[in-house]
Amino acid sequence: MKIQQLRNATIIVEFAQHRVLVDPMLARQGALPPLRLFGARQRNPLVELPGAARDALQSVTHCLITHCQKGHFDHLDRAGAKWLRERQIPVICTPHDAEYLAQRGLKVQPLHADHEQPGAFLGGRIRTIRCTHGRGLVGRLMEHGVGYLIEMPGEPSLYLAGDTLLSEAVRACVREHRPEVSVVPAGGARFDLGGDIIMGIDEVLEFARLSGKAVVANHLEAISHCPTRRATLAAAAAGAGVALLVPQDGEVLSF
């Protein structure tokens, strides 16, 4: 299995002949609106896609969406939807998102899986894991989406955490299923009011300790409400004696 970090939460996962694009945000730098009202109102994304993205995208066979409604353009933006629509890439998603994506002309393949029972996925199986995308008032306003636990023949098991804090559901997934590779959001995103809406440094390190397996941190240095820097996160992991992979945009990891 290979994982290529493109930008933010956008990655390509390679399982044998399948290359799965996850949560495509493909807009040019600065093409999307700010996510904070006060302070430096930076437009998003903060950076361009890496040079390797163009060639990497050409071989994509499927797309997988964790969440996309209520303005979550950092997981599916107009450029991403246009790219998928023009190429008629099969888009795998939860039943909750199926109609929303179909209305945008995408070739939707809803999953027959849930938090309790896995379903079929490209010759393997997949189950959804509940996300907690913020708590309190901000949590009530968010689209929480799901993470995915993917098990493919001859490949390491993979947990794509999606946009979530380190909740009990996330802990239970790690304890019960022991995923061999996990991809977790590490940007510590927050709006002008309320607390974090995804994991920050402390929760990522706690997740890595709980996992004891390969953990990949992303959702970094691409969106204006994510303050965590790669260098800061890597230094914190090293100081805590925690193994953590923090790929640069365009980097490919092999497992």
Secondary structure, 3 states (H helix, E strand, C coil): CEEEEEECCEEEEEECCEEEEECCCCCCCCCECCCCCCCCCCCECCCCCCCCHHHHHHCCCEEECCCCCCCCCCCCCHHHHHHHHHHCCEEEECHHHHHHHHCCCCEEEECCCCCCCCEEECCEEEEEEECCCCCHHHHHHCCCCEEEEEECCCCCCEEECCCCCCCHHHHHHHHHHCCCEEEEECCCCCCCCCCCCCCCHHHHHHHHHHHCCEEEEECCCCCCCCCCCHHHHHHHHHHHCCCCECCCCCCEEEC
